[in-house]
Amino acid sequence: MVRNPSNRVQFRPDDHDTEHFLLTTVVGSYPKPTWLSLAKTRAENSDAAFDDADLREAYDDAARVITHEHERAGLDTVVDGEMRREEMVEYFAHRIPGYEFNGPVKVWGHNYFDKPSVVSEVAYDEPWLLDEFEFTAGVATKPVKVPITGPYTLARWSFNEAYDDTAALAYDLADLVNEEVKGLVDAGARYVQIDEPALATTPGDHAIVGESMERIVDGIPEDVRVCLHVCYGDYSQIYPEINDFPIDEFDVELCNDGYEQIDVFRDPEFEPDLALGVVDVHDAEVESVAEIKRNIQQGLKVVSPDRLTVSPDCGVKLLPREVAYQKIANMVQAAREVEAELDAGEIQTAAPRQ
Amino acid sequence: MTELVATTPGLFPLPDWAKSELSELKGRQKVDLISGDESEPVVSAYERARAEVVDDQFDAGLDRIVEGQLRWDDMIAHPLAVHENVENGRISRYYDNNNFYRNPRVVGELTPSGDVASDLSAALELFDDAAPLQAVLPGPYSLADLATDEHYGDDAEFLSAVAEFLGTEAESFPSHETLFLLEPSLVTNPPDDDLAAAVPEAIDVVAEESDADVVVHTYFGALDEKTYAHLMDADVAAFGLDLVAADREQTVYNAVEYGVTDDVALGVADGQNTLVESAETLRERAEWFIEQVPATDFETVYLSTNTETFYLPVNRHRAKLAALATAAGLDAEVTT
């Protein structure tokens, strides 16, 4: 069962011009400023006069700059671009007792991943993202969204030495995510996104993700918006099952293949709000505002405007920074133009659900 | 008396220093992957890495030494990836893993290449006759399955051409004791009825060109009954069977129902998990299989990882090799 998608109204800016409101957001990652990499290299060199405190300052500065860059692009909800995170599994595995690291493994070619091993029961120790959230919320004037790697992906993209199967590990991790989300909510977070890219590669495991989501939202107030992001897969294998997940919003990547799969979500009726990828994160060519407006209207085939969120297909960290910025800025402008056209009755849509 | 032989299917992880050095030298993008005409610094890095993984195998005490296949950026699709009449297409998922390879598009005749033979000769120079060399090739069915044919036009004809190509590669190998033909696609994407009977013929075409004991090594699970039954027509020394996969009972069933080769290779160590099994556990897994196939008195049982080991970090890969060697050396009385 979906939770309470109407909680999106809290993200509508007070001074929003149009009657219609398409929530604009991002999936999370953003290109890091070049100097941040240099700072990290420098901090690793014990001879350099650049210590951990200096590096923390650099991370804070990067997070501040990118949060403001998101605001400048006009987004309704912002992220710090995941400036403090290098890799979506490693970051969390380093913070979860029960994980250990043995060294890099190949993903493809000469791209490697420090794939961790779960060697004992996982546990919750220190908060994972509280500092990141509090800092970002402190420098942002817009609501902050918190992306968290989902328990199924954390389980599936690790070596499992300790649990009977992926499901058992995922459920224990889901309980930890629940604890983390509770802490974030106590600190003021109102928009949380669970990233489960691993589901796209093994869609037959959708029930594990569904059960994990039940655990994650246990005790989380309904005014906290919970989004699930799944990218680069055959959505027909997980839809309509996701209609039964306890989420407010389902975020999909569909721009990448020209909305070939959009019809998957039209029957049966889509239950959560739809967060639709409207710019391609694997193409460095910036889509025009006109093209993005057409992409946004693909979403209106599935849900009414009051249930449509627009975002890039996925994290934009692999794009050149200026391309990433321009894509997001164009995306926001396209959303605002579509809203105005909806107000003017120039775009036909399905009626809002009562 | 059964001889236990500790070995691996090859395709090892690069030593960590080589991961860094080669990614700096070659780059990290699709266009930077191995082409067959590497620069001298790249060749040198691979030579040093090869020497290290050969030493690792001696240190572990394995009974067969593989070259390590460190240049195989595209995993078992490699022999096509470096071929002059092949264009490397889109990046594709490598079986059900979070690993990717360049899908080779065969656009011309698969003429002899000699790429694999050259690496094997380089490996052999490192240890000469100090231990038996084991060659590794993709099996013809898996290589055809991983590739896209834009030249031969017909599945059976393409399989046959890939087999002929692999045969010419094997023919040019230096002296080797064992040849592993890696055939995971027989499990993950079994041949349809039209092609099933052609698979053992294709394997024979390759096997005939090698004087060594040929092992058709299957993994990522059990073969289906029909594929297994057809495979029994292949004239090879051994099947390699995955005893780690959850459906291993099916593997036992196949062997009991349809018979098995005179020798057998048993994938007893998990090539995709960092948990290092004890030598005793590896032996128990082998005996679990052997005892249930009582009609066969195997001459040679190869103890191996089920899959390639490039999925593992180097320390765990090395520990698995050592455990396999220890398992093969354990006194049989210990576990029977």
Contacts between the chains, C-beta under 8 A, distances in Angstrom:
chain1	res1	chain2	res2	distance
A	102	B	274	5.8
A	102	B	313	3.8
A	102	B	315	5.4
A	102	B	316	5.6
A	103	B	16	5.9
A	103	B	313	3.5
A	103	B	314	5.7
A	103	B	315	6.1
A	104	B	16	6.5
A	104	B	19	6.0
A	104	B	313	6.7
A	105	B	13	6.8
A	105	B	310	7.6
A	105	B	311	6.1
A	105	B	312	6.5
A	105	B	313	5.7
A	106	B	13	6.8
A	106	B	14	7.6
A	106	B	19	7.9
A	106	B	99	6.6
A	106	B	310	5.5
A	106	B	311	7.7
A	107	B	98	6.5
A	107	B	99	6.2
A	107	B	100	6.9
A	108	B	91	6.6
A	108	B	94	7.9
A	108	B	99	6.1
A	108	B	100	3.7
A	108	B	101	6.9
A	109	B	28	6.3
A	109	B	29	7.4
A	109	B	30	7.0
A	109	B	32	6.7
A	109	B	33	4.9
A	109	B	73	5.4
A	109	B	100	8.0
A	110	B	19	6.8
A	110	B	22	5.8
A	110	B	23	3.6
A	110	B	26	6.0
A	110	B	27	7.3
A	110	B	28	5.1
A	110	B	32	7.2
A	110	B	33	8.0
A	110	B	73	7.7
A	111	B	23	7.8
A	111	B	28	5.4
A	112	B	19	5.8
A	112	B	23	7.7
A	115	B	313	7.4
A	117	B	274	4.3
A	117	B	275	7.7
A	157	B	98	6.3
A	159	B	272	7.8
A	159	B	273	5.3
A	159	B	274	4.2
A	159	B	275	7.3
A	160	B	273	7.0
A	161	B	273	6.6
A	161	B	274	6.0
A	161	B	275	3.9
A	198	B	98	7.9
A	201	B	93	7.3
A	201	B	96	7.5
A	201	B	98	6.7
A	202	B	96	7.4
